[in-house]
Amino acid sequence: MLSDDQADEIVVEVEDGPSGLQNYPSSNRIVPEKRPLNSRLSLVSSLSDVNETDLQVFSHQDDRKGRQLLRFSTSLNESFSRTLYSSESTGLDAPRASQETIQGQKLIASLIPMTSRDRIKAIRNQPRTMEEKRNLRKMVEKEKSKQSRGFLELNCCAQCLNSISLIYRRSRNSLSEVLSSISLWQKTLKVIGGKFGTSVLSYFNFLRWLLKFNIFSFVVTFSFIIIPQLTVAQKNHLRFTGLEFFTGAGYFSDTVMYYGFYTNATLGRGDSGAAYSMPLAYIFTIGACLVTCFFSLLFSMARYFRNNFINPHIYSRGIAKLVFGWDFTVTHESAVKLKQKNLSTEMRENLSEIRQENVKLTLRQQLVRFSAHLAAWLVSTGTATACCVAVYYLAENNSEFLANHRDPGAVLLLPFVVSCINLAVPRFYSMLGLVERYEMPRHEVYSLLIRNIFLKISVIGILCYYWLNIVALADEECWETLIGQEIYRLLLMDFVFSLADSFLGEFLRRIIGLRFVRSLGLQEFDIARNVLELIYAQTLVWIGTFFCPLLPFIQMIALFIMFYVKNISLMMNFQPPSKAWRASQMMTFFILLLFFPSFAGVLCALAVTIWRLKPSASCGPFRGLPFFIESIYSWIDTLSQRPSYLWVVWIYRNLIGSVHFFFILTLIVLIITYLYWQITEGRKIMIRLLHEQIINEGKDKMFLIEKLIKLQDMEKKANSSSFALEGRASEQPGPLPVRGHDTAGDLRFRRPVQEDNPRA
């Protein structure tokens, strides 16, 4: 037992860490120091000593740009917070106050030489209140203004650069806030992700992404094609009956909606005005839209591939973020509940994937499953082939059918049959999943996507063959307008079938599952079928933009309506996936399918149209030309005779019209893709090594804990024996050894932690 005098004393041990500054003495020894606990001020003084001995003031670490950023330790924050205020009000003694004042001055002196950007980052990253950060910044600026004009004073150019940098950061932050505030359906997407997971959310993200594409295409075509044509357009004398909304013919044929309405004249303001060639504007605007879509698809694929396949947190599944991360800026009750639901859904997805990856099958089970998969693929391939043969036969005889039936609704037969195939066959493919029984939901979605894309792209390929080899060569008066009407009817019929399926099919399935056959229950959202509907419609839009420039506007309205329809149907008629799985990599796969074979097939079809087919002689901006591309050839020949435009001719001949340039560009893209793949494999290895290192560090900690327990037992035995010897002695016992008492106290403090958690 301790005496009363000894009980009024406390021993504080502080272990010095490695210092980041040369001004402070660095030592790894333990310094004992006694402080009386007779008053509250004495306790504050002891704590100040602890903070003073914490020598790890700054840690200079390289940020992502390779700069040295200043970061404060937690104990330094407490010490400097005391320095911000008057030390006399705390009642500290003069030597201690002077030491802390010197320490605060050193801290401020370390901040002054830093650049404005690094100093702002260093202050912003501190775990302080906003008031303390403001006081710290004011003190640094005040001390900086007191410095003599010399090395620390910025010159005029540096001040201008700092001002420009500050204005740029503020404008960028303001712009990001504005863009986030006007982002479409931000709250709705969070609700969908929290309730149904990232797999269902990927469909709605993909829909919004396509909507942005169509908005851009419509703005470009409306600005450079439609508005110039409206300035010279004549009045439409056809009668509007309302049936044009379904057939696309009649009144709409003589409007800016179709190719045949546009003129081939050169618009200008007299002899001195600037000329505006409609053929060049038409072909360059469509080409600019396709080129922009091409690079946007490449950039989006690279960005999603980097975020979902290369970043290390994907392989570690982000467990640390889910368990230990929380956004403390979320304070509203509904937002907090939504954030909690999102975190719980992500945890279920991670745990479900971990459990599914550990499933092991026997040889017999593997053979049975392989046989089921092989049979399902044979059946699906045969079904797709039969559908393609039916569409080809119907398309080949469609001209004769329309010649024999003068009814205006007869033109809807081909779009109706194609839409029925696109609605029924993907549902049949989904039923095959009951036979295959994939363990991983991702594999089932991938197989359905491949089957559906094979079906839909094959149907579109047959239709393109019908349009470019039968309709275009049939000596029709304006075959481009006829193709535009066919694509419009296909797109409209697909949209009507999607609405009917959402309002009737999914609603009836909900009633059957809840009232008549309760064993079925609510259905799950079919991601593959719905995504392929979007890809199919977008492919038609890209093909039809050349023949119907207003098609992006029609698709934009359809996507906007479809989002709300699918959202309402999802909340009413569907349940969350029974097998939770992460779909962070699905967006990459969706964009890949949209790029190939969808966008690649569109480029092939349009290339055949522009380079091989003869335009109509009586309509359109290319009337009278042998080929569509002939307008560009004649324009280049005209520019080659003007010396001031020879650079345009050189760009066309050496870049746009050169096969070698596109070969080199393709080679560069392949090399970049290979490098990204190698980075992915390297980071996988890095994650595995880091996991092994964490396991080894855990073993080392267990070894040190065991050693600490043994040392604690030895100290207890030594203390008990020393107390017994001192009790038997006749002389007055002296004060306990400072080192032994302190070590025992420290061990007694750590003992209950180990007893409470033996598996630490």
C-alpha positions in Angstrom: 0.0 0.0 0.0 1.1 3.6 -0.7 1.4 6.1 1.9 -0.6 9.3 2.0 2.2 11.4 0.7 2.9 9.0 -2.1 -0.8 8.8 -3.0 -0.8 12.6 -3.7 1.8 12.1 -6.4 1.3 10.8 -9.9 4.0 9.5 -12.2 3.6 10.3 -15.9 5.6 8.4 -18.5 6.0 9.8 -22.0 7.6 8.0 -24.8 9.2 10.3 -27.3 8.3 9.5 -30.9 10.5 10.3 -33.9 10.6 14.0 -34.6 10.0 15.5 -37.9 12.0 18.7 -37.2 15.7 19.1 -36.4 14.9 21.8 -33.8 13.6 19.4 -31.3 15.7 16.9 -29.4 14.9 13.3 -30.4 15.3 10.5 -27.9 13.6 7.2 -27.3 13.9 7.1 -23.6 11.1 7.3 -21.1 11.3 10.4 -18.9 9.6 10.1 -15.5 8.3 13.2 -13.9 6.3 13.8 -10.7 3.4 16.4 -10.6 1.3 17.1 -7.5 -2.5 16.6 -7.9 -3.5 19.1 -5.3 -5.3 21.4 -7.7 -6.9 21.5 -11.1 -4.2 23.8 -12.4 -1.5 21.3 -11.5 -3.3 18.6 -13.6 -3.4 21.0 -16.5 0.3 21.7 -16.1 1.0 17.9 -16.1 -1.0 17.5 -19.3 0.8 20.4 -20.9 4.1 18.6 -20.1 2.8 15.5 -21.8 1.9 17.5 -24.9 5.3 19.2 -24.8 7.2 16.0 -24.8 5.3 14.8 -27.8 8.0 15.6 -30.3 6.2 14.4 -33.4 5.1 17.9 -34.3 4.9 17.7 -38.0 5.0 14.8 -40.4 6.0 15.8 -43.9 4.3 13.4 -46.3 4.2 13.4 -50.1 0.7 14.0 -51.4 -0.5 12.8 -54.8 1.2 15.6 -56.6 4.5 15.0 -54.9 4.3 18.0 -52.6 5.2 18.2 -49.0 2.1 18.8 -46.9 2.2 19.8 -43.2 0.1 17.7 -40.9 -0.3 18.2 -37.2 -0.5 15.5 -34.6 -3.4 15.3 -32.2 -1.5 16.2 -29.1 0.0 19.2 -30.9 -3.5 20.5 -31.7 -4.3 20.6 -27.9 -1.0 22.4 -27.2 -1.5 24.9 -29.9 -5.1 25.5 -28.9 -3.8 26.6 -25.6 -1.3 28.8 -27.3 -4.0 30.6 -29.3 -5.4 32.0 -26.1 -3.7 34.0 -23.3 -1.7 31.8 -21.0 -2.1 34.1 -18.1 -5.8 33.3 -17.8 -5.1 29.6 -17.2 -2.9 30.2 -14.1 0.1 28.5 -15.4 3.5 29.3 -14.1 5.7 31.7 -16.0 8.4 29.1 -17.2 5.7 26.7 -18.5 3.8 29.5 -20.3 7.0 30.8 -21.9 7.9 27.3 -23.1 4.5 26.9 -24.7 4.7 30.3 -26.2 8.0 29.4 -27.8 6.5 26.2 -29.1 3.6 28.0 -30.7 5.9 30.5 -32.3 7.9 27.7 -33.8 4.7 26.1 -35.2 3.7 29.4 -36.8 7.2 29.9 -38.1 7.0 26.4 -39.8 3.7 27.4 -41.5 4.9 30.7 -42.9 7.4 29.4 -45.5 4.8 27.2 -47.1 2.9 28.2 -50.2 -0.7 29.4 -49.9 -2.1 26.2 -51.3 -0.1 23.9 -49.1 -0.9 26.0 -46.0 -4.6 26.0 -46.8 -4.5 22.2 -47.3 -2.6 21.7 -44.0 -5.0 23.8 -42.0 -8.1 22.3 -43.7 -7.0 18.7 -42.8 -6.7 19.4 -39.1 -9.3 17.9 -36.7 -10.2 21.3 -35.3 -13.2 23.5 -35.1 -13.8 26.1 -37.7 -13.1 28.9 -35.2 -9.7 27.4 -34.3 -8.8 27.1 -38.0 -9.7 30.7 -38.6 -7.6 31.8 -35.6 -4.7 29.8 -36.8 -4.8 31.2 -40.2 -5.1 34.8 -38.9 -2.1 34.3 -36.6 0.0 32.9 -39.5 -1.0 35.8 -41.8 -0.3 38.3 -39.0 3.1 37.0 -38.4 3.8 36.8 -42.1 2.9 40.4 -42.5 5.4 41.3 -39.7 8.3 39.7 -41.5 10.8 41.9 -43.2 10.6 42.3 -46.9 12.9 39.7 -48.3 12.8 36.0 -49.0 9.4 35.5 -47.3 7.7 38.3 -49.1 6.0 37.4 -52.4 6.6 39.5 -55.5 3.9 40.9 -57.7 3.9 37.9 -60.1 3.5 35.4 -57.3 0.7 37.4 -55.8 -1.1 37.5 -59.1 -0.6 33.7 -59.5 -2.0 33.1 -56.0 -5.0 35.4 -56.7 -5.7 33.5 -59.9 -5.3 30.2 -58.2 -7.7 31.3 -55.4 -10.3 32.5 -57.9 -10.0 29.3 -59.9 -10.5 27.1 -56.8 -13.5 29.1 -55.7 -15.1 29.1 -59.1 -14.5 25.3 -59.4 -16.1 24.6 -56.1 -19.0 26.8 -57.0 -19.4 25.1 -60.3 -19.3 21.7 -58.7 -21.9 22.7 -56.2 -24.2 24.0 -59.0 -23.7 20.9 -61.1 -24.5 18.6 -58.1 -27.6 20.7 -57.3 -29.0 20.4 -60.8 -28.0 16.7 -61.3 -30.9 14.7 -62.5 -32.6 12.3 -60.1 -29.9 12.4 -57.5 -32.2 11.7 -54.5 -34.2 9.1 -56.4 -31.0 7.2 -57.3 -29.9 7.1 -53.7 -33.3 5.7 -52.6 -33.1 3.0 -55.3 -29.5 2.1 -54.3 -30.4 1.9 -50.7 -33.4 -0.4 -51.2 -32.4 -2.6 -54.1 -28.6 -2.4 -54.2 -26.1 -1.4 -56.8 -27.1 -4.0 -59.3 -30.5 -2.5 -59.9 -29.0 1.0 -59.5 -26.7 0.3 -62.4 -29.7 0.2 -64.8 -30.9 3.6 -63.8 -27.4 5.1 -64.0 -27.0 3.7 -67.5 -30.4 5.2 -68.5 -29.3 8.6 -67.2 -26.0 8.3 -69.0 -27.8 7.6 -72.3 -30.1 10.6 -71.7 -27.1 12.9 -71.6 -25.9 11.5 -74.8 -29.2 12.2 -76.6 -29.4 15.7 -75.1 -26.0 16.5 -76.6 -26.9 15.0 -80.0 -30.2 16.9 -80.1 -28.5 20.2 -79.2 -25.9 19.8 -82.0 -28.3 18.7 -84.7 -30.8 21.4 -83.8 -28.2 24.1 -83.8 -26.4 23.3 -87.1 -29.0 21.5 -89.2 -32.6 22.2 -88.1 -32.3 26.0 -87.4 -30.6 26.8 -90.7 -33.2 24.7 -92.6 -36.1 26.5 -90.8 -34.9 29.8 -92.1 -35.6 28.7 -95.7 -38.4 26.2 -95.2 -41.6 26.5 -97.0 -45.1 26.0 -95.6 -46.4 22.5 -95.2 -49.6 22.0 -97.2 -50.3 18.4 -96.0 -53.3 17.7 -93.7 -52.5 16.5 -90.2 -54.7 13.6 -89.1 -53.0 12.3 -85.9 -52.2 8.9 -87.4 -48.7 10.3 -88.1 -47.7 9.8 -84.5 -47.8 6.1 -85.1 -46.8 5.7 -88.7 -44.4 8.6 -89.0 -45.6 9.3 -92.5 -48.1 11.8 -94.0 -47.7 15.3 -92.5 -44.3 14.5 -90.9 -42.8 13.6 -94.3 -42.7 17.3 -95.3 -41.1 18.6 -92.1 -37.6 18.9 -90.7 -38.0 15.5 -89.1 -36.8 13.6 -92.2 -33.8 13.8 -94.6 -35.9 14.5 -97.7 -37.1 17.9 -96.5 -33.6 19.4 -96.4 -32.3 21.6 -99.2 -29.0 21.2 -101.1 -28.6 25.0 -101.5 -25.8 27.2 -100.0 -27.2 29.7 -97.5 -25.6 33.1 -97.3 -26.1 36.8 -97.2 -25.5 38.0 -100.7 -22.1 38.2 -102.3 -20.4 39.6 -99.3 -22.1 37.3 -96.7 -20.7 34.1 -95.3 -21.8 31.0 -97.1 -23.4 28.1 -95.3 -23.5 24.9 -97.3 -26.3 22.6 -96.1 -24.7 19.4 -97.5 -21.5 20.0 -95.7 -23.3 21.1 -92.5 -25.5 18.0 -92.7 -22.7 15.5 -93.1 -20.2 17.3 -90.7 -22.8 17.6 -88.0 -23.8 13.9 -88.1 -20.1 13.1 -88.2 -19.3 15.3 -85.2 -22.0 13.7 -83.2 -20.7 10.2 -84.0 -17.0 11.2 -83.3 -18.0 12.8 -80.0 -20.0 9.6 -79.0 -17.0 7.5 -80.0 -14.5 9.4 -77.8 -17.1 9.7 -75.0 -17.5 5.9 -75.0 -13.8 5.4 -74.9 -13.3 7.9 -72.1 -16.2 6.4 -70.1 -14.9 2.9 -70.5 -11.5 4.0 -69.4 -12.8 5.9 -66.4 -15.1 3.1 -65.2 -12.4 0.5 -65.9 -10.0 2.5 -63.8 -12.5 3.1 -61.0 -13.9 -0.5 -60.9 -11.0 -2.7 -61.9 -7.7 -0.8 -61.1 -8.4 0.9 -57.7 -7.2 -1.2 -54.8 -10.4 -0.7 -52.7 -12.3 -2.8 -55.2 -10.2 -5.9 -54.3 -10.4 -5.2 -50.6 -14.2 -4.7 -51.1 -14.1 -1.4 -49.2 -14.7 -3.0 -45.8 -12.8 -0.3 -43.9 -15.0 2.4 -45.6 -18.2 0.5 -44.7 -17.3 -0.3 -41.1 -15.3 2.7 -40.0 -16.4 5.5 -42.5 -19.3 7.8 -41.9 -20.1 11.1 -43.5 -20.6 13.4 -40.5 -22.0 16.1 -42.8 -25.2 14.1 -43.1 -27.4 15.4 -40.3 -31.0 15.2 -41.6 -32.9 12.3 -40.2 -34.2 11.0 -43.5 -30.7 11.3 -45.0 -29.2 9.5 -42.1 -31.6 6.6 -42.5 -31.0 6.4 -46.2 -27.2 6.4 -45.6 -27.6 3.6 -43.1 -29.7 1.6 -45.5 -27.1 2.1 -48.2 -24.3 0.9 -45.9 -26.3 -2.2 -44.8 -27.0 -3.1 -48.5 -23.3 -2.8 -49.4 -22.3 -5.0 -46.4 -24.8 -7.6 -47.5 -23.5 -7.5 -51.0 -19.9 -7.9 -49.9 -20.6 -10.7 -47.5 -22.8 -12.5 -50.1 -20.0 -12.4 -52.6 -17.5 -13.7 -50.1 -19.8 -16.6 -49.2 -20.5 -17.5 -52.8 -16.8 -17.5 -53.8 -16.1 -20.1 -51.1 -18.7 -22.6 -52.5 -17.0 -25.8 -53.7 -18.8 -28.3 -56.0 -18.1 -32.0 -56.5 -17.2 -33.5 -59.8 -20.7 -34.9 -60.4 -22.2 -31.5 -59.6 -19.9 -29.8 -62.0 -20.7 -32.2 -64.8 -24.5 -31.8 -64.2 -24.1 -28.0 -64.2 -22.0 -28.0 -67.3 -24.6 -30.1 -69.2 -27.4 -27.8 -68.1 -25.4 -24.7 -69.3 -24.6 -26.4 -72.6 -28.2 -27.3 -73.3 -29.4 -23.8 -72.3 -26.9 -22.2 -74.8 -27.9 -24.6 -77.6 -31.6 -23.8 -77.0 -31.0 -20.0 -76.8 -28.9 -20.0 -80.0 -31.5 -22.0 -81.9 -34.3 -19.6 -80.7 -32.3 -16.5 -81.8 -31.6 -18.1 -85.2 -35.2 -18.9 -85.8 -36.2 -15.4 -84.9 -33.7 -13.9 -87.3 -34.9 -16.1 -90.1 -38.5 -15.0 -89.4 -37.5 -11.3 -89.5 -35.5 -11.8 -92.7 -38.4 -13.5 -94.4 -40.9 -10.8 -93.3 -38.6 -7.9 -94.3 -37.9 -9.4 -97.7 -41.7 -9.7 -98.4 -42.6 -6.4 -96.7 -42.6 -4.4 -100.0 -45.0 -6.8 -101.6 -47.2 -6.8 -98.6 -47.4 -3.0 -98.5 -48.1 -2.8 -102.2 -51.1 -5.2 -101.8 -52.4 -3.5 -98.6 -53.1 0.2 -98.9 -54.2 0.6 -95.3 -52.0 3.1 -93.5 -51.7 0.8 -90.5 -50.1 -1.9 -92.6 -46.7 -0.4 -92.2 -46.8 -1.3 -88.5 -46.6 -5.0 -89.2 -42.8 -5.3 -89.3 -42.2 -3.1 -86.2 -44.9 -5.1 -84.4 -43.4 -8.5 -85.1 -39.9 -7.2 -84.2 -41.1 -5.7 -80.9 -43.0 -9.0 -80.0 -39.8 -10.9 -80.5 -37.8 -8.5 -78.4 -40.4 -8.8 -75.6 -41.0 -12.5 -75.6 -37.6 -14.1 -76.3 -35.7 -12.3 -73.5 -38.3 -13.6 -71.0 -37.7 -17.1 -72.3 -34.0 -16.6 -71.8 -34.7 -15.6 -68.2 -36.6 -18.8 -67.6 -33.5 -20.8 -68.7 -31.8 -19.4 -65.6 -34.0 -21.7 -63.5 -32.4 -24.7 -65.2 -28.8 -23.3 -65.2 -28.8 -22.2 -61.5 -25.8 -20.0 -61.4 -24.1 -19.6 -58.0 -22.9 -16.1 -58.8 -25.7 -13.6 -59.9 -23.1 -11.7 -62.0 -22.5 -14.8 -64.2 -26.3 -15.2 -64.8 -26.6 -11.5 -65.8 -23.5 -11.8 -68.1 -25.0 -14.8 -69.9 -28.4 -13.2 -70.4 -26.7 -10.0 -71.7 -24.7 -12.0 -74.3 -27.8 -13.9 -75.5 -29.9 -10.9 -75.7 -27.3 -8.8 -77.4 -26.8 -11.6 -80.0 -30.5 -11.6 -80.7 -31.1 -7.9 -80.9 -27.9 -7.0 -82.9 -28.7 -9.9 -85.3 -32.2 -8.5 -85.8 -30.9 -4.9 -86.4 -28.3 -6.3 -88.8 -31.0 -8.1 -90.9 -33.0 -4.8 -90.9 -30.0 -2.8 -92.1 -29.5 -5.4 -94.9 -33.1 -4.9 -95.8 -32.9 -1.1 -95.8 -29.6 -0.7 -97.6 -29.9 -3.5 -100.2 -33.7 -3.6 -100.9 -35.2 -0.3 -100.0 -32.2 1.8 -101.2 -32.0 0.0 -104.5 -35.7 -0.1 -105.3 -35.7 3.2 -107.2 -38.1 4.8 -104.7 -38.6 8.5 -104.9 -36.9 9.3 -101.6 -35.7 6.1 -100.0 -33.8 8.0 -97.2 -37.1 9.3 -95.9 -38.6 5.8 -96.1 -35.8 4.4 -94.0 -36.2 7.2 -91.4 -39.9 6.3 -91.1 -39.1 2.6 -90.6 -36.7 3.4 -87.8 -39.1 5.9 -86.2 -41.9 3.2 -86.2 -39.5 0.6 -84.7 -38.4 3.0 -82.0 -42.0 4.1 -81.2 -43.3 0.5 -81.1 -40.5 -0.6 -78.8 -41.3 2.3 -76.5 -45.0 1.4 -76.5 -44.3 -2.3 -75.7 -42.0 -1.2 -72.9 -44.7 0.9 -71.3 -47.3 -1.9 -71.7 -44.9 -4.3 -70.2 -44.3 -2.0 -67.2 -47.9 -1.1 -66.6 -49.6 -4.4 -67.4 -47.1 -7.3 -67.4 -45.3 -6.4 -64.3 -48.5 -5.3 -62.5 -50.3 -8.6 -63.4 -47.3 -10.6 -62.2 -47.4 -8.8 -58.9 -51.1 -9.6 -58.4 -50.6 -13.2 -59.4 -47.6 -13.6 -57.0 -49.4 -11.9 -54.0 -53.0 -13.2 -54.4 -53.3 -16.3 -56.5 -49.9 -18.1 -56.4 -48.3 -16.9 -53.2 -45.4 -19.3 -53.6 -44.1 -17.1 -56.5 -44.1 -13.9 -54.4 -42.8 -10.7 -55.9 -40.4 -10.9 -58.9 -36.9 -9.5 -59.1 -35.8 -6.8 -61.5 -34.4 -8.3 -64.7 -31.3 -6.2 -65.3 -30.1 -7.9 -68.5 -33.4 -7.6 -70.3 -34.0 -3.9 -69.4 -30.4 -2.9 -70.2 -30.6 -4.6 -73.6 -33.8 -2.6 -74.4 -31.9 0.6 -73.8 -29.0 -0.6 -76.0 -31.4 -1.7 -78.7 -33.2 1.7 -78.8 -29.9 3.7 -78.7 -28.6 1.6 -81.6 -31.7 2.5 -83.7 -31.2 6.2 -82.8 -27.6 6.3 -83.9 -28.5 4.6 -87.2 -31.6 6.8 -87.8 -30.0 10.1 -87.0 -28.7 10.4 -90.5 -32.2 9.7 -92.0 -34.2 11.4 -89.2 -32.3 14.2 -87.5 -35.0 14.7 -84.8 -34.7 11.1 -83.6 -32.4 12.1 -80.6 -35.1 14.4 -79.4 -37.7 11.6 -79.6 -35.4 9.2 -77.7 -34.7 11.9 -75.1 -38.4 12.2 -74.3 -38.8 8.4 -74.3 -35.9 8.0 -71.8 -37.2 10.7 -69.6 -40.7 9.1 -69.4 -39.2 5.6 -69.0 -37.2 6.6 -66.0 -40.3 7.5 -64.0 -42.3 4.5 -65.3 -39.5 2.1 -64.3 -39.1 3.8 -61.0 -42.7 3.5 -60.1 -42.9 -0.1 -61.3 -39.8 -1.0 -59.4 -41.1 0.3 -56.1 -44.5 -1.3 -56.5 -43.9 -4.6 -58.3 -40.4 -5.8 -57.4 -38.5 -7.0 -54.4 -34.8 -6.6 -53.6 -32.5 -9.3 -55.1 -32.6 -12.5 -53.1 -28.8 -12.9 -53.7 -27.2 -9.6 -52.9 -24.2 -8.9 -55.2 -22.1 -5.9 -56.0 -22.5 -4.5 -59.5 -19.9 -1.8 -59.5 -18.3 -3.3 -62.6 -21.6 -3.7 -64.5 -21.5 -0.1 -65.9 -18.1 -1.0 -67.6 -19.7 -4.0 -69.2 -22.8 -2.1 -70.3 -20.7 0.6 -72.0 -18.5 -2.1 -73.6 -21.6 -3.7 -75.1 -22.8 -0.3 -76.2 -19.5 0.3 -77.9 -19.1 -3.1 -79.4 -21.0 -4.5 -81.2 -23.7 -1.7 -81.1 -21.7 1.5 -82.0 -19.3 -0.4 -84.2 -22.2 -1.9 -86.2 -23.7 1.6 -86.6 -20.4 2.9 -88.0 -20.3 0.1 -90.5 -23.9 0.7 -91.6 -23.3 4.4 -92.0 -20.0 3.9 -93.8 -21.7 1.7 -96.4 -24.4 4.3 -96.8 -22.1 7.3 -97.3 -19.4 5.6 -99.4 -21.4 3.0 -101.5 -25.0 4.2 -101.9 -26.3 6.7 -104.4 -28.5 9.5 -102.9 -32.0 10.2 -104.1 -32.2 12.5 -107.2 -35.2 14.4 -106.1 -34.8 15.1 -102.3 -32.3 15.7 -99.6 -29.2 17.8 -99.4 -27.1 15.4 -101.5 -29.4 15.2 -104.5 -27.6 14.9 -107.8 -24.4 13.5 -106.4 -23.1 9.9 -107.2 -22.3 9.3 -103.5 -22.8 11.1 -100.3 -19.0 11.4 -99.7 -18.7 13.2 -103.0 -19.7 16.5 -101.3 -16.6 16.3 -99.1 -14.3 15.4 -102.1 -15.5 18.4 -104.0 -15.1 20.7 -101.0 -11.5 19.5 -100.5 -10.7 20.1 -104.2 -12.1 23.6 -103.8 -10.0 24.3 -100.7 -6.8 23.0 -102.4 -7.0 25.9 -104.8 -6.9 28.4 -102.0 -3.5 28.8 -100.3 -4.9 30.0 -97.0 -6.8 26.7 -96.5 -4.0 24.2 -97.4 -3.7 23.2 -93.8 -7.3 21.9 -93.9 -6.4 19.8 -97.0 -3.3 18.5 -95.3 -5.3 17.5 -92.1 -7.9 15.7 -94.2 -5.5 13.8 -96.4 -2.9 12.9 -93.7 -5.2 12.3 -90.8 -8.9 11.8 -91.6 -8.4 10.2 -95.0 -5.3 8.2 -94.1 -5.5 4.6 -93.2 -2.1 4.7 -91.4 -3.3 7.3 -89.0 -6.2 5.1 -87.8 -3.9 2.1 -87.6 -1.5 4.0 -85.4 -4.4 5.3 -83.3 -5.8 1.8 -82.8 -2.3 0.6 -81.9 -2.0 3.3 -79.2 -5.4 2.4 -77.8 -4.5 -1.3 -77.6 -1.2 -0.4 -75.8 -3.0 1.7 -73.3 -5.5 -1.1 -72.7 -2.7 -3.5 -72.1 -0.9 -1.2 -69.7 -4.2 -0.8 -67.7 -4.6 -4.5 -67.6 -1.0 -5.0 -66.3 -1.6 -2.3 -63.7 -4.7 -4.2 -62.6 -2.8 -7.5 -62.2 0.0 -5.7 -60.3 -2.4 -4.1 -57.9 -4.1 -7.5 -57.3 -0.7 -8.8 -56.2 -0.1 -5.8 -54.1 -3.4 -6.3 -52.3 -2.6 -9.9 -51.6 0.8 -9.0 -50.2 -0.7 -6.3 -48.0 -3.2 -8.8 -46.6 -0.4 -11.2 -45.8 1.5 -8.3 -44.1 -1.6 -7.5 -42.0 -1.8 -11.1 -40.9 1.8 -11.2 -39.9 1.5 -7.9 -38.0 -1.4 -9.4 -36.1 0.8 -12.4 -35.1 3.6 -10.1 -34.0 1.1 -8.2 -31.8 -0.1 -11.4 -30.2 3.5 -12.3 -29.5 4.2 -9.0 -27.8 1.0 -9.2 -25.8 2.1 -12.6 -24.4 5.5 -11.2 -23.5 3.8 -8.2 -21.8 1.6 -10.5 -19.8 4.6 -12.5 -18.6 6.5 -9.3 -17.7 3.4 -8.2 -15.7 3.3 -11.4 -13.8 7.0 -11.1 -13.0 6.6 -7.5 -11.8 3.7 -8.5 -9.6 5.7 -11.3 -7.9 8.7 -8.9 -7.5 6.5 -6.2 -5.9 4.7 -8.6 -3.6 8.1 -10.0 -2.4 9.5 -6.5 -1.9 6.4 -5.4 0.2 6.8 -8.5 2.3 10.4 -7.9 3.0 9.8 -4.2 3.9 7.0 -5.2 6.3 9.3 -7.5 8.2 12.0 -4.8 8.5 12.0 -2.6 11.6 13.2 0.6 10.0 10.9 3.2 8.3 10.1 2.3 4.7 11.4 4.7 2.1 9.6 6.0 -1.0 9.0 3.5 -3.7 11.3 3.4 -6.7 9.9 5.7 -9.3 10.7 3.4 -12.2 9.3 0.2 -10.7 6.2 1.9 -9.4 5.5 3.6 -12.7 6.0 0.3 -14.6 3.7 -1.6 -12.3 1.1 1.1 -12.6 1.3 1.0 -16.4 1.0 -2.8 -16.4 -1.9 -2.7 -14.0 -3.6 -0.3 -16.4 -3.2 -2.7 -19.3 -4.1 -5.9 -17.5 -7.9 -5.6 -17.4 -7.9 -4.9 -21.2 -6.3 -8.2 -21.9 -8.5 -10.0 -19.4 -11.7 -8.5 -20.9 -10.6 -9.4 -24.5 -8.4 -12.5 -24.5 -8.7 -12.8 -28.3 -7.3 -9.3 -29.0 
